[in-house]
Amino acid sequence: MKRVLIISYYWPPSGGSGVQRWVKFAKYLPSEGWQPVVYTPETLN
């Protein structure tokens, strides 16, 4: 299985308006033969 790197500043559970597009995109990648690897910054709260 091929891998794809998704770099996103926001990812659930933090979220934002643009996050849903990436989540849905990553959800369907495995059925097309791609393994998503998500990279996000560490939150400092």
N, C-alpha and C positions, 0 to 999 in steps of 0.2 A: 504494500500500500504506500503510495506517495504521501508526503507530508507537505502541508502549507502552513506558513507562519502568519498569524493574524496579530497585528500590533494595534492595540486599542487603549486609549486612555481610560475609557469607562467600560465596565463589564459588570453584569449582575453579580452581587446584589446591589452595587452602588447605582448604576444605571444613569439614564439620561434619555433624551428624545431620539438620538441616533443609534442607541445600543441595540434596539430591537432588530434593525436591519442586519447587523453582524451576527446576532444570535440565530436568526432564522437561516442566514447563509451558512453558518457553521453546522447547523443541525442537518442540512441535506448534503454536506460534503462527503460523508462516509459512503452514502449510497452510490456516489460517482467515483469511488476509489481513492479518495483523499482523506487523510487524517489531519484534522485541524489541531494546531498547537497555538494556544492563545498566550500572548505576552502582554501584561499590564503592569503599570508602576505600582509600587507598594504604597498603600495609603498610610499617611502619618496623622492619625487622629488621636 
